Amino acid sequence: MARSTNLREQVEEAIAAAVVSGELAPGQLVSAPALAARYGVSATPVREAMMALEARGFVTTVRNKGFRVTEVSYDDVASLVEVRRLLEPPAVRRLTAERATVVAEHAPRLRALAEDIVTGARSGDLAGYLRADTAFHGELLALLGNRHLVQVVGQLRSQTRLVGLAAAVGSPQLERSAVDHHELLDLVVAGDPDAAERFMEAHVTAVLGWWTPSP
């Protein structure tokens, strides 16, 4: 049972990454058998994963056909980014001002995650890129000791659709965004609250640059 649950979670993570990055485009209709073949698993964990993703608002069930990726507008993404800007840059500022030494103690782990983000960007592994990105930001904010903040920001980040990210694989823009994580960590460890806050503000806002409008 544990192995089955873990497989379902892995499939859910992979499909979520494809949706978030735009690899599975808004409005696209997909079937459990097709996704099962794509990820090399049976249809059962795929159906279970899609039910979980429907609860998260990523897809809707289309009777007798499969699942349709939920349409998302620029305004939807902009609204999420606006809320993230209210939370993440001030949190990074406080972290830098009050807990830079704690961050320094955890720097090797965070540095490894930052490097995984860069590797994912360079290799085109979007699932790996997003997984490492989620872990980096979650573990960094967790050093403030506020689990509610980590949970809320995590939910906001998981809902942010980087439509157009899949098309950016191999581009300087994607690699620049990946390298940002090393630079952010440098600023926090250096104890520069103003610079760290400004950098985080730009990093969050840059999400809108991934947007590819529907034709």
Legacy VTK file of the C-alpha trace (Angstrom):
# vtk DataFile Version 3.0
C-alpha trace
ASCII
DATASET POLYDATA
POINTS 215 float
0.000 0.000 0.000
2.836 2.374 0.861
4.466 1.709 -2.495
1.120 2.293 -4.236
0.582 5.603 -2.429
4.124 6.700 -3.210
3.646 5.903 -6.907
0.426 7.897 -6.994
2.216 10.838 -5.378
5.066 10.614 -7.888
2.624 10.549 -10.803
0.688 13.470 -9.327
3.908 15.459 -8.934
4.962 14.745 -12.522
1.585 15.679 -14.002
1.325 18.773 -11.795
4.741 19.894 -13.023
3.600 19.416 -16.626
0.486 21.503 -15.950
2.265 24.235 -13.986
4.964 24.609 -16.633
2.489 24.643 -19.514
3.826 21.389 -20.952
0.210 20.218 -20.660
-1.508 23.300 -22.026
-4.594 24.974 -20.562
-7.684 23.504 -22.223
-5.860 20.370 -23.372
-7.840 17.128 -23.070
-5.878 14.149 -21.732
-6.823 10.572 -20.928
-5.627 8.299 -18.150
-4.363 5.618 -20.610
-2.370 8.199 -22.583
-0.824 9.628 -19.431
-0.119 6.134 -18.137
1.805 5.358 -21.323
3.633 8.680 -21.090
4.845 8.020 -17.552
5.280 4.266 -17.862
2.746 3.276 -15.198
-0.681 1.659 -15.077
-3.848 3.717 -15.456
-4.858 3.288 -11.786
-2.285 5.622 -10.156
-2.891 8.100 -12.982
-6.637 8.208 -12.290
-5.965 8.599 -8.565
-3.489 11.391 -9.264
-5.943 13.159 -11.566
-8.636 13.056 -8.882
-6.214 14.749 -6.502
-5.283 17.314 -9.172
-8.955 18.024 -9.810
-9.356 18.820 -6.111
-6.416 21.236 -6.488
-8.103 22.930 -9.454
-5.587 21.788 -12.057
-7.997 19.697 -14.163
-11.692 18.959 -14.578
-13.264 15.617 -15.436
-14.815 15.268 -18.893
-17.194 12.325 -18.832
-16.176 9.409 -21.048
-13.219 11.379 -22.397
-10.737 11.993 -19.621
-9.578 15.234 -18.057
-9.235 18.775 -19.315
-6.448 21.035 -18.048
-8.077 24.016 -16.368
-7.929 27.255 -18.298
-5.980 29.969 -16.532
-5.821 33.645 -17.408
-3.091 36.217 -17.090
-5.221 37.932 -14.436
-5.334 34.694 -12.425
-1.551 34.451 -12.421
-1.132 38.176 -11.735
-3.425 37.896 -8.711
-1.382 35.024 -7.302
1.841 36.922 -7.914
0.412 39.972 -6.142
-0.316 37.931 -3.013
3.099 36.286 -3.172
4.740 39.721 -3.362
2.989 40.670 -0.134
4.418 37.619 1.621
7.706 36.403 0.181
9.913 39.528 -0.137
9.110 40.772 3.423
9.682 37.262 4.746
13.087 37.101 3.059
13.929 40.533 4.472
13.117 39.407 7.992
14.985 36.146 7.500
18.062 38.062 6.357
17.883 40.593 9.179
17.208 38.134 11.991
18.435 34.694 11.003
21.270 35.055 8.495
23.539 32.912 10.671
20.912 30.162 10.788
20.619 30.287 7.002
24.398 30.042 6.770
24.274 26.833 8.816
21.791 25.359 6.323
23.544 26.809 3.281
25.068 23.493 2.054
21.625 21.895 1.747
20.111 25.015 0.162
23.087 25.347 -2.176
22.578 21.754 -3.332
18.913 22.474 -4.067
19.872 25.632 -5.949
22.260 23.576 -8.061
19.503 21.017 -8.721
17.363 23.890 -10.029
20.132 24.932 -12.397
20.633 21.329 -13.519
16.911 20.930 -14.180
16.858 24.119 -16.242
19.876 23.118 -18.324
18.731 19.533 -18.921
15.076 20.334 -19.602
13.907 18.302 -16.612
10.941 20.509 -15.695
9.661 18.161 -12.996
13.097 18.162 -11.366
13.388 21.932 -11.786
10.041 22.599 -10.100
10.603 19.984 -7.393
13.936 21.529 -6.405
12.499 25.050 -6.686
9.629 24.149 -4.346
12.002 22.544 -1.846
14.444 25.481 -1.942
11.863 28.159 -1.212
10.002 26.023 1.319
13.113 25.106 3.279
14.446 28.667 3.156
11.232 30.159 4.548
10.959 27.359 7.100
14.040 28.811 8.811
11.803 31.648 10.058
9.990 29.062 12.165
6.486 29.892 10.889
4.920 26.741 9.452
1.742 28.592 8.458
3.745 30.953 6.261
5.478 28.006 4.609
2.140 26.295 3.991
0.415 29.366 2.541
3.340 30.302 0.286
3.644 26.673 -0.818
-0.014 26.626 -1.825
0.316 29.900 -3.729
3.421 28.682 -5.539
1.744 25.384 -6.482
-1.180 27.284 -8.012
1.002 29.646 -10.051
0.982 28.487 -13.675
4.226 29.203 -15.498
2.555 28.882 -18.883
5.323 29.070 -21.455
8.017 27.553 -19.234
8.139 24.359 -21.306
8.938 26.388 -24.421
11.757 28.155 -22.559
13.822 25.006 -21.973
17.389 25.711 -23.029
16.870 29.464 -23.076
19.049 32.029 -21.259
15.900 33.248 -19.491
15.289 29.905 -17.805
18.909 29.498 -16.777
18.945 33.077 -15.445
15.931 32.309 -13.264
17.630 29.149 -12.009
20.883 30.915 -11.121
18.845 33.491 -9.169
18.569 30.994 -6.322
22.316 30.984 -5.740
22.376 34.784 -5.759
19.422 35.035 -3.369
21.142 32.685 -0.951
24.326 34.768 -1.172
22.417 37.941 -0.247
20.658 36.327 2.699
23.831 34.806 4.115
25.624 38.139 3.633
23.012 39.767 5.863
21.812 42.421 3.401
18.036 42.746 4.063
17.397 45.549 1.549
19.120 43.773 -1.329
17.600 40.393 -0.447
14.081 41.847 -0.345
14.519 43.655 -3.675
15.956 40.530 -5.275
13.061 38.379 -4.032
10.572 40.960 -5.294
12.099 40.775 -8.774
12.272 36.976 -8.644
8.588 36.620 -7.787
7.473 39.228 -10.327
9.506 37.537 -13.074
6.941 34.721 -13.020
4.728 36.911 -15.209
7.435 36.844 -17.846
6.781 33.141 -18.441
3.224 33.862 -19.509
2.317 32.905 -23.054
-1.107 34.310 -23.999
-3.557 32.041 -25.777
-3.700 32.690 -29.520
LINES 1 216
215 0 1 2 3 4 5 6 7 8 9 10 11 12 13 14 15 16 17 18 19 20 21 22 23 24 25 26 27 28 29 30 31 32 33 34 35 36 37 38 39 40 41 42 43 44 45 46 47 48 49 50 51 52 53 54 55 56 57 58 59 60 61 62 63 64 65 66 67 68 69 70 71 72 73 74 75 76 77 78 79 80 81 82 83 84 85 86 87 88 89 90 91 92 93 94 95 96 97 98 99 100 101 102 103 104 105 106 107 108 109 110 111 112 113 114 115 116 117 118 119 120 121 122 123 124 125 126 127 128 129 130 131 132 133 134 135 136 137 138 139 140 141 142 143 144 145 146 147 148 149 150 151 152 153 154 155 156 157 158 159 160 161 162 163 164 165 166 167 168 169 170 171 172 173 174 175 176 177 178 179 180 181 182 183 184 185 186 187 188 189 190 191 192 193 194 195 196 197 198 199 200 201 202 203 204 205 206 207 208 209 210 211 212 213 214
